[in-house]
Structure formats: C-alpha cells, structure tokens
Amino acid sequence: MGEADLVPRLSAASLAQVPAMTVLDGIAALAVALRRQWIGWLAVTFVVMSLYLGALLRLPRWLIDLSPVGGTTVPSSVPVTALAVMVVVAIALTGVARLIYRWRDAL
C-alpha cells in the first residue's frame, strides 16, 4: 500500500485489545472454577451485544462502557489508564479463579 506508518498504528490497535480479552479470559476462568459456565457465556454475550447492537438498541453509553472491549479506543487515542485497569482486573480475576481451583481440588 506504500504507507509504512500504517503498520505501527494497526499493530498498536491490535495489541490494545489484549487486556480486554484477558479480562474475558479471567471471567471465563472464574466461571469454570465456580462450575458456572453460563457466567462466561453471559460475559461474551454482553460484549457482543454492547459492541454490535448497542447503538441499534439505543443502550445507554454507561452500559456500553462497561464492556472491556468498549474501553479500548486505539488507534485514535491510547487509553493507558483503561488498559492498566483492565490488566489489574484480569490478574485479580485469574488469581481468584486459581485460589478457587486450589481450594476445590483440595476437597
């Protein structure tokens, strides 16, 4: 295409989605640890509904912003605070899921 500056912008945009996906991974791990897989599916359904059907259904902006993927707006601006919060939430969810797994397997 002859636009070399496009590669870093698109790479940053794709890497910015990683924290949002790790939040969903943490929710899924917690759901499986609790033996409530429907929680993970509910989270995925919420993300898809808010992103793709939020405007059509005229959902309030605060509800759409609850989606971890909705908080990622790269490459127009880099929301460093939102990405950092998502990483911390993902680590916390995964840590809690790990503790539940260890406790559940000990019984």
MDAnalysis code that builds the backbone (N, CA, C; Angstrom):
import MDAnalysis as mda
import numpy as np

u = mda.Universe.empty(321, n_residues=107, atom_resindex=np.repeat(np.arange(107), 3), trajectory=True)
u.add_TopologyAttr("name", ["N", "CA", "C"] * 107)
u.add_TopologyAttr("resid", np.arange(1, 108))
u.add_TopologyAttr("resname", ["MET", "GLY", "GLU", "ALA", "ASP", "LEU", "VAL", "PRO", "ARG", "LEU", "SER", "ALA", "ALA", "SER", "LEU", "ALA", "GLN", "VAL", "PRO", "ALA", "MET", "THR", "VAL", "LEU", "ASP", "GLY", "ILE", "ALA", "ALA", "LEU", "ALA", "VAL", "ALA", "LEU", "ARG", "ARG", "GLN", "TRP", "ILE", "GLY", "TRP", "LEU", "ALA", "VAL", "THR", "PHE", "VAL", "VAL", "MET", "SER", "LEU", "TYR", "LEU", "GLY", "ALA", "LEU", "LEU", "ARG", "LEU", "PRO", "ARG", "TRP", "LEU", "ILE", "ASP", "LEU", "SER", "PRO", "VAL", "GLY", "GLY", "THR", "THR", "VAL", "PRO", "SER", "SER", "VAL", "PRO", "VAL", "THR", "ALA", "LEU", "ALA", "VAL", "MET", "VAL", "VAL", "VAL", "ALA", "ILE", "ALA", "LEU", "THR", "GLY", "VAL", "ALA", "ARG", "LEU", "ILE", "TYR", "ARG", "TRP", "ARG", "ASP", "ALA", "LEU"])
u.atoms.positions = np.array([
    [0.809, -1.187, 0.000],
    [0.000, 0.000, 0.000],
    [0.859, 1.260, 0.000],
    [2.113, 1.130, 0.364],
    [3.004, 2.278, 0.357],
    [2.856, 3.188, 1.557],
    [2.199, 2.733, 2.605],
    [2.030, 3.538, 3.813],
    [2.695, 2.823, 4.981],
    [3.959, 3.118, 5.185],
    [4.728, 2.430, 6.221],
    [4.269, 2.824, 7.623],
    [3.730, 4.025, 7.798],
    [3.280, 4.443, 9.121],
    [1.990, 3.736, 9.549],
    [1.348, 3.051, 8.643],
    [0.125, 2.330, 8.956],
    [0.388, 1.072, 9.781],
    [1.546, 0.457, 9.593],
    [1.874, -0.792, 10.289],
    [1.954, -0.593, 11.813],
    [2.683, 0.407, 12.327],
    [2.701, 0.574, 13.785],
    [1.328, 0.923, 14.369],
    [0.549, 1.723, 13.649],
    [-0.774, 2.092, 14.147],
    [-1.686, 0.869, 14.240],
    [-1.670, 0.034, 13.224],
    [-2.513, -1.162, 13.251],
    [-2.010, -2.188, 14.260],
    [-0.702, -2.256, 14.446],
    [-0.144, -3.165, 15.457],
    [-0.550, -2.720, 16.853],
    [-0.487, -1.412, 17.112],
    [-0.912, -0.893, 18.411],
    [-2.399, -1.130, 18.634],
    [-3.181, -0.973, 17.574],
    [-4.624, -1.200, 17.697],
    [-4.922, -2.655, 18.042],
    [-4.205, -3.571, 17.441],
    [-4.456, -4.985, 17.732],
    [-3.939, -5.366, 19.116],
    [-2.797, -4.836, 19.519],
    [-2.256, -5.151, 20.844],
    [-3.075, -4.511, 21.958],
    [-3.765, -3.432, 21.659],
    [-4.586, -2.780, 22.677],
    [-5.794, -3.628, 23.052],
    [-6.166, -4.579, 22.223],
    [-7.298, -5.456, 22.521],
    [-6.922, -6.578, 23.481],
    [-5.637, -6.812, 23.674],
    [-5.186, -7.920, 24.519],
    [-5.664, -7.776, 25.967],
    [-5.534, -6.607, 26.632],
    [-6.053, -6.523, 28.006],
    [-7.549, -6.791, 28.109],
    [-8.317, -6.339, 27.135],
    [-9.763, -6.596, 27.166],
    [-10.048, -8.092, 27.048],
    [-9.313, -8.759, 26.199],
    [-9.510, -10.199, 26.044],
    [-9.069, -10.959, 27.289],
    [-8.035, -10.468, 27.981],
    [-7.604, -11.146, 29.206],
    [-8.633, -10.973, 30.311],
    [-9.371, -9.863, 30.306],
    [-10.463, -9.711, 31.273],
    [-11.528, -10.772, 31.011],
    [-11.874, -10.956, 29.752],
    [-12.849, -12.002, 29.422],
    [-12.313, -13.386, 29.755],
    [-11.020, -13.599, 29.561],
    [-10.409, -14.876, 29.955],
    [-10.496, -15.084, 31.463],
    [-10.268, -14.020, 32.221],
    [-10.366, -14.111, 33.677],
    [-11.779, -14.421, 34.128],
    [-12.767, -13.802, 33.474],
    [-14.165, -14.093, 33.795],
    [-14.488, -15.547, 33.471],
    [-14.004, -16.026, 32.338],
    [-14.250, -17.422, 31.959],
    [-13.576, -18.385, 32.934],
    [-12.356, -18.077, 33.344],
    [-11.661, -18.943, 34.307],
    [-12.397, -18.970, 35.640],
    [-12.877, -17.822, 36.068],
    [-13.635, -17.765, 37.314],
    [-14.947, -18.534, 37.190],
    [-15.596, -18.429, 36.056],
    [-16.855, -19.156, 35.843],
    [-16.637, -20.660, 35.880],
    [-15.577, -21.118, 35.248],
    [-15.291, -22.555, 35.254],
    [-14.884, -23.012, 36.652],
    [-14.139, -22.176, 37.356],
    [-13.740, -22.530, 38.718],
    [-14.957, -22.649, 39.629],
    [-15.945, -21.814, 39.399],
    [-17.171, -21.864, 40.197],
    [-18.171, -22.904, 39.678],
    [-17.802, -23.548, 38.581],
    [-18.672, -24.519, 37.911],
    [-19.978, -23.883, 37.452],
    [-19.851, -22.650, 36.988],
    [-20.980, -21.897, 36.447],
    [-20.578, -21.350, 35.079],
    [-20.486, -22.222, 34.091],
    [-20.002, -21.819, 32.781],
    [-20.886, -20.766, 32.133],
    [-22.131, -20.675, 32.518],
    [-23.032, -19.696, 31.935],
    [-22.563, -18.273, 32.200],
    [-21.793, -18.062, 33.278],
    [-21.278, -16.724, 33.576],
    [-20.326, -16.276, 32.472],
    [-19.463, -17.163, 32.016],
    [-18.542, -16.834, 30.930],
    [-19.281, -16.525, 29.640],
    [-20.297, -17.329, 29.336],
    [-21.085, -17.091, 28.130],
    [-21.877, -15.797, 28.237],
    [-22.333, -15.490, 29.433],
    [-23.050, -14.231, 29.646],
    [-22.131, -13.040, 29.385],
    [-20.884, -13.136, 29.828],
    [-19.924, -12.050, 29.593],
    [-19.647, -11.867, 28.108],
    [-19.460, -12.958, 27.397],
    [-19.213, -12.868, 25.950],
    [-20.439, -12.307, 25.235],
    [-21.626, -12.747, 25.622],
    [-22.852, -12.244, 25.014],
    [-23.015, -10.755, 25.267],
    [-22.688, -10.307, 26.481],
    [-22.787, -8.888, 26.805],
    [-21.846, -8.058, 25.943],
    [-20.618, -8.524, 25.771],
    [-19.655, -7.787, 24.952],
    [-20.144, -7.691, 23.508],
    [-20.602, -8.791, 22.962],
    [-21.069, -8.784, 21.575],
    [-22.300, -7.891, 21.427],
    [-23.238, -8.010, 22.349],
    [-24.457, -7.198, 22.266],
    [-24.150, -5.712, 22.413],
    [-23.277, -5.357, 23.345],
    [-22.999, -3.938, 23.561],
    [-22.209, -3.334, 22.415],
    [-21.300, -4.094, 21.827],
    [-20.491, -3.557, 20.738],
    [-21.251, -3.476, 19.425],
    [-21.940, -4.526, 19.081],
    [-22.555, -4.590, 17.766],
    [-24.007, -4.133, 17.737],
    [-24.703, -4.278, 18.840],
    [-26.106, -3.905, 18.852],
    [-26.421, -2.767, 19.819],
    [-25.396, -2.219, 20.460],
    [-25.617, -1.160, 21.448],
    [-26.285, 0.063, 20.867],
    [-25.814, 0.542, 19.732],
    [-26.404, 1.722, 19.098],
    [-27.790, 1.406, 18.542],
    [-27.939, 0.227, 17.972],
    [-29.222, -0.161, 17.400],
    [-30.298, -0.269, 18.478],
    [-29.921, -0.837, 19.618],
    [-30.856, -0.983, 20.725],
    [-30.951, 0.273, 21.591],
    [-30.133, 1.277, 21.247],
    [-30.073, 2.549, 21.980],
    [-29.791, 2.331, 23.467],
    [-28.789, 1.506, 23.710],
    [-28.356, 1.278, 25.079],
    [-27.680, 2.532, 25.608],
    [-27.790, 2.800, 26.901],
    [-27.108, 3.972, 27.459],
    [-25.587, 3.841, 27.320],
    [-24.913, 4.969, 27.188],
    [-23.461, 4.955, 26.985],
    [-22.732, 4.293, 28.148],
    [-23.208, 4.495, 29.385],
    [-22.526, 3.909, 30.537],
    [-22.580, 2.389, 30.485],
    [-23.661, 1.837, 29.923],
    [-23.777, 0.387, 29.818],
    [-22.817, -0.156, 28.765],
    [-22.689, 0.555, 27.656],
    [-21.744, 0.148, 26.616],
    [-20.312, 0.257, 27.134],
    [-20.046, 1.270, 27.960],
    [-18.701, 1.461, 28.503],
    [-18.322, 0.394, 29.525],
    [-19.284, -0.368, 30.034],
    [-18.960, -1.454, 30.962],
    [-18.224, -2.598, 30.273],
    [-18.387, -2.696, 28.986],
    [-17.698, -3.738, 28.228],
    [-16.208, -3.449, 28.198],
    [-15.369, -4.444, 28.505],
    [-13.923, -4.179, 28.458],
    [-13.438, -3.851, 27.057],
    [-14.066, -4.390, 26.052],
    [-13.665, -4.117, 24.676],
    [-14.089, -2.714, 24.271],
    [-15.175, -2.226, 24.825],
    [-15.632, -0.878, 24.522],
    [-14.722, 0.198, 25.064],
    [-13.925, -0.111, 26.070],
    [-12.993, 0.859, 26.639],
    [-11.695, 0.984, 25.873],
    [-11.538, 0.214, 24.836],
    [-10.324, 0.238, 24.037],
    [-10.596, 1.018, 22.766],
    [-9.966, 2.187, 22.642],
    [-10.250, 3.072, 21.502],
    [-9.035, 3.320, 20.626],
    [-8.038, 2.490, 20.709],
    [-6.837, 2.665, 19.895],
    [-7.214, 2.427, 18.442],
    [-6.679, 3.049, 17.464],
    [-5.538, 3.936, 17.440],
    [-5.873, 5.417, 17.560],
    [-7.151, 5.795, 17.724],
    [-7.462, 7.218, 17.798],
    [-6.845, 7.861, 19.036],
    [-6.848, 7.165, 20.138],
    [-6.175, 7.641, 21.352],
    [-5.796, 6.411, 22.165],
    [-4.746, 6.522, 22.916],
    [-4.275, 5.388, 23.708],
    [-4.759, 5.573, 25.142],
    [-5.768, 4.831, 25.562],
    [-6.298, 4.955, 26.921],
    [-5.453, 4.150, 27.914],
    [-4.320, 4.712, 28.290],
    [-3.368, 3.985, 29.131],
    [-3.998, 3.596, 30.464],
    [-4.777, 4.494, 31.053],
    [-5.404, 4.194, 32.340],
    [-6.379, 3.027, 32.210],
    [-7.195, 3.050, 31.171],
    [-8.162, 1.965, 30.979],
    [-7.454, 0.635, 30.744],
    [-6.381, 0.652, 29.962],
    [-5.640, -0.584, 29.704],
    [-4.998, -1.112, 30.984],
    [-4.455, -0.202, 31.806],
    [-3.831, -0.620, 33.067],
    [-4.868, -1.209, 34.023],
    [-6.041, -0.598, 34.081],
    [-7.107, -1.116, 34.946],
    [-7.549, -2.495, 34.471],
    [-7.654, -2.668, 33.155],
    [-8.047, -3.975, 32.625],
    [-7.017, -5.047, 32.956],
    [-5.746, -4.706, 32.903],
    [-4.697, -5.678, 33.251],
    [-4.808, -6.063, 34.725],
    [-5.038, -5.082, 35.601],
    [-5.169, -5.368, 37.030],
    [-6.405, -6.224, 37.294],
    [-7.513, -5.906, 36.648],
    [-8.739, -6.697, 36.822],
    [-8.537, -8.124, 36.321],
    [-7.870, -8.271, 35.185],
    [-7.608, -9.608, 34.640],
    [-6.737, -10.423, 35.579],
    [-5.717, -9.802, 36.146],
    [-4.849, -10.501, 37.099],
    [-5.635, -10.902, 38.343],
    [-6.490, -10.003, 38.836],
    [-7.286, -10.303, 40.030],
    [-8.268, -11.443, 39.768],
    [-8.962, -11.407, 38.635],
    [-9.911, -12.472, 38.314],
    [-9.219, -13.818, 38.166],
    [-8.081, -13.818, 37.498],
    [-7.341, -15.061, 37.313],
    [-6.803, -15.573, 38.648],
    [-6.359, -14.659, 39.505],
    [-5.869, -15.054, 40.827],
    [-6.965, -15.659, 41.685],
    [-8.141, -15.049, 41.662],
    [-9.268, -15.594, 42.423],
    [-9.675, -16.962, 41.868],
    [-9.693, -17.090, 40.550],
    [-10.020, -18.380, 39.946],
    [-9.005, -19.438, 40.356],
    [-7.738, -19.056, 40.402],
    [-6.684, -20.003, 40.814],
    [-6.889, -20.460, 42.259],
    [-7.230, -19.514, 43.132],
    [-7.476, -19.878, 44.526],
    [-8.673, -20.814, 44.655],
    [-9.707, -20.553, 43.899],
    [-10.889, -21.416, 43.945],
    [-10.553, -22.814, 43.420],
    [-9.781, -22.877, 42.338],
    [-9.345, -24.182, 41.826],
    [-8.567, -24.951, 42.885],
    [-7.625, -24.294, 43.529],
    [-6.806, -24.977, 44.548],
    [-7.655, -25.418, 45.715],
    [-8.587, -24.578, 46.150],
    [-9.451, -24.933, 47.266],
    [-10.387, -26.070, 46.875],
    [-10.934, -25.999, 45.681],
    [-11.866, -27.017, 45.212],
    [-11.165, -28.367, 45.034],
    [-9.940, -28.346, 44.510],
    [-9.212, -29.591, 44.299],
    [-8.695, -30.189, 45.600],
    [-8.567, -29.359, 46.646],
    [-8.090, -29.865, 47.925],
    [-9.175, -30.681, 48.631],
    [-10.412, -30.400, 48.299],
    [-11.531, -31.125, 48.945],
    [-11.691, -32.431, 48.278],
])
